[in-house]
Amino acid sequence: MRTAFQRDRDRIIHSKAFRRLKHKTQVFIAPLGDHYVTRLTHTLEVSQIARSIARALNLNEDLTEAIALGHDLGHTPFGHVGEEVLNDLSPAGFRHNEQSLRVVDILEKDGQGLNLTSEVREGILKHSKSRAGILDENWEMPNTLEGQVCKIADVVAYINHDLDDALRAGVIREDDLPPSALSVLGRSRSERINTSIRDIVECSWAARGEGLTMDVTKPIIGASPVINAAMNVLREFLFQRVYHSALVEAEAAKARKVVQALYHYFISHEEGLPRDYALQGQPLERRVVDYIAGMTDQYAIQTAKEAGLI
């Protein structure tokens, strides 16, 4: 008999939003190669890393997997570029983690939602991270240990696969990677992920219920200062050398124009929205944002072309 969290996982996997992730950008927009990370492959990597940590700590793997698989369902086309544009244009703002929750609560199944458990919903909502450092004072902790595992697994995944994609694209070279971080985490992707997982497990051992003291009564998922510092070095390197590189910014500029044009077009042409987005009582701006956020990269470009916007 399936558990409630297994049902949540299955509902997420069979959702329309999950299937669309395979055609949504992670960092590099519409790359020519076949091996660049997409939002779907990122999601699967987060799930693998999170399950490894959860298993070692004897946590609920089904809950962990459900959160991991659902955490990015609300992501826009063109990665964080699309998110930034919708946040600027929408009167209510836009954050992909909040949209992910909206997808599973309202938008899926013709407005019925997926009826997920509160633990999975909370983990999806609180997975997102600010620009501040990993595990710093602004790091919002989900209430469940499984949610905390998914949040840190998300970081471990994207730091390493974004570096790989940047190397593949020629944005950076192996010699550019920060030596201080590599000496701690390892030179290869597999080494760095393995080192991070082992450290997180070791530093979060109290999550098994062992080693609790009067001072440590509520275990949390974390990492050692040395490993955490190394991950932050790589993360900062990505922001400085990859996410704002000339190649990424050039593609981002094109993507911004597409999302902006689509938003203004549908605000002026409400009749162009599919019937699925004729939700009762929802402002037009909300429905337009829902529609655009659900698009894949190629569908957004195609829609813009058909409307004569690009």
C-alpha positions in Angstrom: 0.0 0.0 0.0 1.4 3.4 -1.0 2.1 6.0 1.7 0.7 9.5 1.4 4.1 10.8 0.3 4.4 8.2 -2.4 1.1 9.3 -3.7 2.3 12.9 -3.7 5.4 11.8 -5.6 3.4 10.0 -8.2 1.0 12.9 -8.7 3.9 15.3 -9.2 5.6 13.0 -11.7 2.4 12.6 -13.8 1.6 16.4 -13.7 1.8 18.5 -16.8 4.1 20.9 -15.1 6.6 18.2 -14.4 6.7 17.0 -18.0 7.3 20.6 -19.2 10.5 20.8 -17.1 12.5 18.9 -19.8 12.2 21.9 -22.1 12.9 24.7 -19.6 16.3 26.3 -19.2 18.5 25.8 -16.2 21.2 28.4 -17.1 22.1 28.2 -20.8 19.2 29.2 -23.0 18.5 27.0 -26.0 22.0 25.5 -26.1 23.2 23.7 -29.2 24.6 20.7 -27.4 22.6 17.8 -26.2 24.2 17.5 -22.8 23.4 20.8 -21.1 21.3 20.6 -17.9 17.6 21.4 -18.2 15.2 22.1 -15.4 14.2 18.5 -15.5 17.6 17.0 -15.2 18.4 19.4 -12.4 15.3 18.2 -10.6 16.3 14.6 -11.0 19.9 15.4 -9.7 18.4 17.1 -6.6 16.2 14.1 -6.0 19.2 11.7 -6.2 21.4 13.8 -3.9 18.5 14.4 -1.4 17.6 10.7 -1.3 21.2 9.7 -0.6 21.4 12.1 2.4 17.9 11.1 3.6 18.8 7.4 3.4 22.0 7.8 5.4 20.2 9.8 8.1 17.3 7.3 8.2 14.8 10.0 7.2 11.6 9.6 5.1 12.9 9.0 1.6 9.4 9.3 0.1 8.8 12.7 1.6 12.3 13.8 0.5 11.8 12.6 -3.1 8.3 14.2 -3.4 9.7 17.6 -2.3 12.7 17.4 -4.6 10.6 16.4 -7.6 8.1 19.2 -7.0 10.4 22.0 -6.0 10.8 23.7 -9.4 7.4 23.1 -11.0 6.6 26.8 -11.0 9.8 27.9 -12.7 9.5 30.1 -15.7 10.9 29.6 -19.2 14.5 30.9 -19.6 15.4 30.1 -16.0 15.8 32.9 -13.5 15.7 35.5 -16.3 12.1 34.8 -16.9 11.5 34.9 -13.1 13.1 38.3 -12.9 11.0 39.7 -15.7 7.7 38.4 -14.3 8.7 39.7 -10.8 9.2 43.2 -12.3 6.0 43.2 -14.4 3.5 41.5 -12.1 1.7 43.8 -9.6 1.9 40.9 -7.1 5.6 40.1 -7.9 6.8 36.7 -8.7 8.9 34.0 -7.0 9.2 30.6 -8.5 8.9 28.8 -5.2 5.5 30.4 -4.6 4.5 29.6 -8.1 5.5 26.0 -7.6 3.1 25.9 -4.7 0.4 27.6 -6.8 0.9 25.0 -9.5 0.3 22.0 -7.1 -2.5 23.7 -5.2 -4.5 25.3 -8.0 -3.3 25.1 -11.6 -2.8 21.4 -12.1 -5.8 19.1 -13.0 -7.8 21.8 -14.5 -7.9 24.0 -11.4 -8.3 21.2 -8.9 -4.7 21.0 -7.8 -2.8 17.8 -6.8 -4.0 17.7 -3.2 -0.5 17.2 -1.7 0.3 16.7 2.0 1.2 19.8 4.0 4.8 18.5 4.5 5.5 18.3 0.8 3.8 21.7 0.2 5.9 23.4 2.9 9.1 21.9 1.6 8.3 23.1 -2.0 7.6 26.6 -0.7 10.7 27.0 1.4 13.2 25.4 -0.9 14.2 28.7 -2.4 17.4 30.6 -1.4 18.2 34.3 -1.3 21.3 35.7 -2.9 22.9 35.5 0.5 25.3 32.7 1.4 24.5 29.1 2.0 23.3 28.3 5.6 23.8 31.9 6.7 21.4 33.8 9.0 18.9 34.5 6.1 18.7 30.8 5.2 15.0 29.9 5.9 14.8 26.4 7.4 11.8 24.3 6.4 10.1 22.7 9.3 10.8 19.1 8.3 14.3 17.6 8.1 13.4 16.2 4.7 12.6 19.8 3.5 16.0 20.9 4.8 17.7 18.1 3.0 16.1 19.1 -0.3 17.1 22.7 0.2 20.8 22.0 0.6 20.7 19.2 -2.0 19.4 21.8 -4.5 22.6 23.9 -3.9 25.0 20.9 -4.2 23.3 20.0 -7.5 23.3 23.3 -9.2 26.8 24.4 -8.1 28.3 21.3 -9.7 26.2 21.0 -12.9 26.3 24.7 -13.6 30.1 24.6 -13.5 30.1 21.6 -15.9 27.8 23.5 -18.3 30.0 26.6 -18.1 33.0 24.5 -18.9 31.2 22.8 -21.8 30.1 26.2 -23.2 33.6 27.6 -23.0 32.6 30.4 -20.6 35.3 29.2 -18.1 38.3 26.9 -18.2 39.3 24.3 -15.6 42.2 26.6 -14.6 39.7 29.3 -13.7 38.1 27.3 -10.9 38.9 28.5 -7.4 41.8 26.4 -6.1 40.8 26.9 -2.5 37.4 25.3 -3.1 38.8 22.4 -5.3 41.4 21.5 -2.6 38.5 20.9 -0.2 35.8 19.5 -2.3 37.7 17.8 -5.2 38.5 18.5 -8.8 35.8 16.4 -10.5 32.1 16.8 -10.3 31.6 13.4 -8.7 34.3 14.1 -6.1 32.7 17.4 -5.1 29.2 15.9 -4.8 30.5 12.9 -2.8 32.5 15.1 -0.5 29.5 17.4 0.1 27.1 14.5 0.8 29.4 12.8 3.2 30.0 16.1 5.1 26.3 16.9 5.3 25.5 13.5 6.6 28.3 13.6 9.2 27.3 17.1 10.4 23.6 16.2 10.5 24.0 12.9 12.4 21.7 14.1 15.2 18.9 13.9 12.7 19.0 10.1 13.3 18.1 10.9 16.9 21.6 10.0 18.1 23.9 12.4 20.0 21.2 14.8 21.1 22.1 16.8 24.2 20.6 19.4 26.4 22.1 22.0 24.1 21.1 20.2 20.9 17.5 19.2 21.2 16.3 20.0 17.7 18.5 18.6 14.9 19.0 20.5 11.7 20.6 19.6 8.4 23.9 21.4 7.8 27.5 21.2 6.7 30.9 21.8 8.4 32.3 25.3 8.2 35.1 24.2 5.9 32.8 22.5 3.4 30.2 25.2 3.6 32.8 27.9 2.9 34.1 26.0 -0.1 30.6 25.6 -1.5 30.0 29.4 -1.0 33.3 30.1 -2.9 32.1 28.1 -5.9 28.6 29.7 -5.7 30.1 33.2 -5.7 32.4 32.2 -8.6 29.3 31.1 -10.6 27.6 34.5 -10.0 30.7 36.5 -11.0 32.0 34.4 -13.9 29.1 32.4 -15.3 25.6 33.8 -14.5 26.7 37.3 -15.6 29.1 36.3 -18.4 28.8 37.9 -21.8 27.4 34.7 -23.4 24.7 34.2 -20.7 23.8 37.9 -20.6 23.4 38.1 -24.4 20.9 35.2 -24.4 19.2 36.6 -21.4 18.6 39.9 -23.1 16.8 38.1 -25.9 14.8 36.1 -23.4 13.8 39.2 -21.5 12.3 40.7 -24.6 10.3 37.6 -25.3 8.8 37.4 -21.8 8.1 41.2 -21.7 6.4 41.1 -25.1 4.3 38.1 -24.2 3.1 39.7 -20.9 2.1 43.0 -22.6 0.5 41.2 -25.5 -1.8 39.0 -23.4 -2.7 41.9 -21.1 -4.0 43.6 -24.2 -5.4 40.4 -25.8 -7.1 38.5 -23.1 -9.0 36.4 -25.7 -5.7 34.8 -26.6 -5.4 33.0 -23.3 -6.3 29.3 -23.3 -9.5 28.3 -21.6 -7.5 26.7 -18.8 -6.5 30.1 -17.6 -10.0 31.5 -17.4 -10.0 30.9 -13.7 -13.0 32.4 -11.9 -12.2 35.5 -9.8 -8.6 35.7 -10.9 -7.3 39.1 -12.1 -6.1 39.2 -15.7 -2.5 39.9 -14.6 -2.5 36.8 -12.4 -3.8 34.6 -15.3 -1.2 36.0 -17.7 1.6 35.3 -15.3 0.3 31.8 -14.7 0.2 31.2 -18.5 3.7 32.5 -19.2 5.3 30.9 -16.2 4.0 27.5 -17.4 5.5 27.9 -20.9 8.6 26.0 -22.0 11.4 28.0 -23.7 10.5 27.0 -27.2 6.8 27.4 -26.7 7.4 30.9 -25.5 9.5 31.8 -28.5 6.9 30.1 -30.9 4.0 32.0 -29.3 5.9 35.3 -29.5 6.6 34.6 -33.2 3.0 33.7 -34.0 1.8 36.9 -32.4 4.3 38.9 -34.4 6.2 40.0 -31.3 9.7 39.0 -32.4 
